[in-house]
Amino acid sequence: MGSCKSPQEDEQKKPRPDCTCKGVIVHGPIIVGAGPSGLAASACLSELGVPSLILERSDCIASLWQHKTYDRLKLHLPKNFCELPYLKFPEDFPKYPTKHQFISYMESYAARFSIRPRFNQAVLGASFEDGLWRVRTHELVYVSRWLIVATGENAEPVIPDIAGLEKFGGRIIHTSSYKSGSDFRNQKVLVMGCGNSGMEVSLDLCRNNAVPHMVVRNTVHVLPREMFGFSTFGIAMGLLKWLPLKLVDKFLLLAANITLGNTDQLGLRRPKTGPTELKNVTGKTPVLDVGALSQIRSGKIKVTEGVKEIMKTGAKFMDGQEEEFDAIILATGYKSNVNSWLKSGEFFTKEGMPKIPFPNGWRGENGLYKVGFTRRGLLGAACDAIKIAQDIAEQWRSVKHQHRNILYDSHKIRVQKS
Ligand SMILES: Cc1cc2nc3c(=O)[nH]c(=O)nc-3n(C[C@H](O)[C@H](O)[C@H](O)COP(=O)(O)OP(=O)(O)OC[C@H]3O[C@@H](n4cnc5c(N)ncnc54)[C@H](O)[C@@H]3O)c2cc1C
């Protein structure tokens, strides 16, 4: 898939500044990002007979999963909620596949649809000029009528301003570089952040005889991963089909209180807004507990309120207490990078998220689309991918025959042969 030649072949033909060639035509859409969303979009297009080309900055598919996640990670949601279109997870995979199983599923997915992204192609700029999208990497300018943004909600780590962080003498890493608690054995570690990553990293540290102190600055909803033998996510999705959101939230919180007890007493204050409503309004995902709460209860994970400042050997907390630490792990989340490369005007907010929320935000103007910015994980990406492919396939059929000639004549662009 993707009318694409090897980088070596293209090397000789790189457009120089004085070159009359203005780029490489891609027959079909250009997709930026070879994560699950980009692969899903490419597969759905392929099923409808539309070729596409994926440009990926990394050296592999699903690079977030391959390079930026910890060893012990499992899917947070049951596998049936994480499937991409047209391919189920293998029967023998557990309900919550490991990260390695998920990566092997992604590899089978790419193979099944003959998706061959062009790797090491970080997109540096994309703009719509003279009726076409021009997508620039350090090597080439790729040109197409359609551009699908699939660079993800988690493209770059968020490193917040924390007073004194630069003074700290020990190791500081973001969770995107954290692999295993075995690297921190017998160390006292300050984990800043209490979302799913902060909780799971703290648990992993505990299991490797490190002593995590988890900083909880904001309110947080912690729910059990399963209730009464069913996944909490599945229960919520089922109930939402019949009941109003507020009632579903009441039920979830009641069940969470029965199974987990009062989390406020552990220093994890719940927000006033219920978990589903909060997710819809702000995109903030509830933490699905996989064992951290019992370690908090037993005192193996210490919960602390905000940090006032970081010092050379440790941290000073809001209550004036000081504590020494060997390392700091920033579980401070991720952000989109769309605005650093896409010149698109209206489609994205200044945070690089779609202005129009799910389920209607997948299509912009002038052949611009986005997949996987729904704050609904892989399920949301799958929904976007199907709709985008249908929309582009309709246009593809009508322009297919004129496409090459029009571009070639009016833009003097080098045609890339399949
Ligand atoms: C730790 C963790 C666990 C998660 N668990 C689940 C789960 O269990 N279930 C679920 O549904 N969701 C889960 N999610 C949320 C979400 O589904 C995943 O983040 C998923 O990987 C999103 O896929 P994506 O393709 O949209 O983005 P990504 O996987 O981030 O892929 C985007 C790709 O774009 C590339 N890219 C970025 N910028 C550029 C550029 N300028 N040029 C070229 N390429 C670029 C990146 O290198 C990357 O390969 C999890 C997220 C995280 C962080």
The ligand as an SDF file (V2000), in Angstrom:
LIG
                    3D

 53 58  0  0  0  0  0  0  0  0999 V2000
    0.2580    4.1400   28.5480 C   0  0  0  0  0  0  0  0  0  0  0  0
   -0.9950    4.1920   27.6910 C   0  0  0  0  0  0  0  0  0  0  0  0
   -1.9160    3.1400   27.7460 C   0  0  0  0  0  0  0  0  0  0  0  0
   -3.0840    3.1860   26.9480 C   0  0  0  0  0  0  0  0  0  0  0  0
   -3.9760    2.1400   27.0210 N   0  0  0  0  0  0  0  0  0  0  0  0
   -5.0840    2.1730   26.2520 C   0  0  0  0  0  0  0  0  0  0  0  0
   -6.0380    1.0820   26.2790 C   0  0  0  0  0  0  0  0  0  0  0  0
   -5.8710    0.0930   26.9940 O   0  0  0  0  0  0  0  0  0  0  0  0
   -7.1290    1.1550   25.4930 N   0  0  0  0  0  0  0  0  0  0  0  0
   -7.3520    2.2330   24.6770 C   0  0  0  0  0  0  0  0  0  0  0  0
   -8.3530    2.2410   23.9690 O   0  0  0  0  0  0  0  0  0  0  0  0
   -6.4870    3.2780   24.6530 N   0  0  0  0  0  0  0  0  0  0  0  0
   -5.3660    3.2720   25.4160 C   0  0  0  0  0  0  0  0  0  0  0  0
   -4.5020    4.3390   25.3780 N   0  0  0  0  0  0  0  0  0  0  0  0
   -4.8590    5.5500   24.6020 C   0  0  0  0  0  0  0  0  0  0  0  0
   -4.6530    5.4320   23.0740 C   0  0  0  0  0  0  0  0  0  0  0  0
   -5.4790    4.4470   22.5550 O   0  0  0  0  0  0  0  0  0  0  0  0
   -3.2390    5.1140   22.6910 C   0  0  0  0  0  0  0  0  0  0  0  0
   -2.4680    6.2240   23.0730 O   0  0  0  0  0  0  0  0  0  0  0  0
   -3.0310    4.8590   21.1980 C   0  0  0  0  0  0  0  0  0  0  0  0
   -1.7000    4.5290   20.9700 O   0  0  0  0  0  0  0  0  0  0  0  0
   -3.4310    6.0590   20.3410 C   0  0  0  0  0  0  0  0  0  0  0  0
   -3.1280    5.7780   19.0030 O   0  0  0  0  0  0  0  0  0  0  0  0
   -2.7500    6.9220   17.9640 P   0  0  0  0  0  0  0  0  0  0  0  0
   -2.3350    6.2260   16.7230 O   0  0  0  0  0  0  0  0  0  0  0  0
   -3.8560    7.9000   17.9100 O   0  0  0  0  0  0  0  0  0  0  0  0
   -1.5200    7.6930   18.5970 O   0  0  0  0  0  0  0  0  0  0  0  0
   -0.0350    7.1490   18.8480 P   0  0  0  0  0  0  0  0  0  0  0  0
   -0.0420    5.7330   19.2610 O   0  0  0  0  0  0  0  0  0  0  0  0
    0.6140    8.1380   19.7350 O   0  0  0  0  0  0  0  0  0  0  0  0
    0.6230    7.2040   17.3780 O   0  0  0  0  0  0  0  0  0  0  0  0
    0.9310    8.4270   16.7510 C   0  0  0  0  0  0  0  0  0  0  0  0
    2.1290    8.2200   15.8430 C   0  0  0  0  0  0  0  0  0  0  0  0
    2.3880    9.4560   15.1720 O   0  0  0  0  0  0  0  0  0  0  0  0
    3.7960    9.6450   15.1110 C   0  0  0  0  0  0  0  0  0  0  0  0
    4.0820   11.0820   14.9660 N   0  0  0  0  0  0  0  0  0  0  0  0
    3.8590   12.0720   15.8650 C   0  0  0  0  0  0  0  0  0  0  0  0
    4.2260   13.2550   15.3500 N   0  0  0  0  0  0  0  0  0  0  0  0
    4.6850   13.0190   14.1060 C   0  0  0  0  0  0  0  0  0  0  0  0
    5.1990   13.8510   13.0670 C   0  0  0  0  0  0  0  0  0  0  0  0
    5.2970   15.1800   13.2030 N   0  0  0  0  0  0  0  0  0  0  0  0
    5.5800   13.2700   11.9080 N   0  0  0  0  0  0  0  0  0  0  0  0
    5.4630   11.9310   11.7100 C   0  0  0  0  0  0  0  0  0  0  0  0
    4.9900   11.0900   12.6780 N   0  0  0  0  0  0  0  0  0  0  0  0
    4.5960   11.6380   13.8480 C   0  0  0  0  0  0  0  0  0  0  0  0
    4.2950    9.0710   16.4320 C   0  0  0  0  0  0  0  0  0  0  0  0
    5.6800    8.7390   16.3580 O   0  0  0  0  0  0  0  0  0  0  0  0
    3.3910    7.8560   16.5990 C   0  0  0  0  0  0  0  0  0  0  0  0
    3.9630    6.6850   16.0500 O   0  0  0  0  0  0  0  0  0  0  0  0
   -3.3280    4.3040   26.1250 C   0  0  0  0  0  0  0  0  0  0  0  0
   -2.4020    5.3570   26.0800 C   0  0  0  0  0  0  0  0  0  0  0  0
   -1.2330    5.3010   26.8430 C   0  0  0  0  0  0  0  0  0  0  0  0
   -0.2600    6.4590   26.7840 C   0  0  0  0  0  0  0  0  0  0  0  0
  1  2  1  0
  2  3  1  0
  2 52  2  0
  3  4  2  0
  4  5  1  0
  4 50  1  0
  5  6  2  0
  6  7  1  0
  6 13  1  0
  7  8  2  0
  7  9  1  0
  9 10  1  0
 10 11  2  0
 10 12  1  0
 12 13  2  0
 13 14  1  0
 14 15  1  0
 14 50  1  0
 15 16  1  0
 16 17  1  0
 16 18  1  0
 18 19  1  0
 18 20  1  0
 20 21  1  0
 20 22  1  0
 22 23  1  0
 23 24  1  0
 24 25  2  0
 24 26  1  0
 24 27  1  0
 27 28  1  0
 28 29  2  0
 28 30  1  0
 28 31  1  0
 31 32  1  0
 32 33  1  0
 33 34  1  0
 33 48  1  0
 34 35  1  0
 35 36  1  0
 35 46  1  0
 36 37  1  0
 36 45  1  0
 37 38  2  0
 38 39  1  0
 39 40  1  0
 39 45  2  0
 40 41  1  0
 40 42  2  0
 42 43  1  0
 43 44  2  0
 44 45  1  0
 46 47  1  0
 46 48  1  0
 48 49  1  0
 50 51  2  0
 51 52  1  0
 52 53  1  0
M  END
$$$$
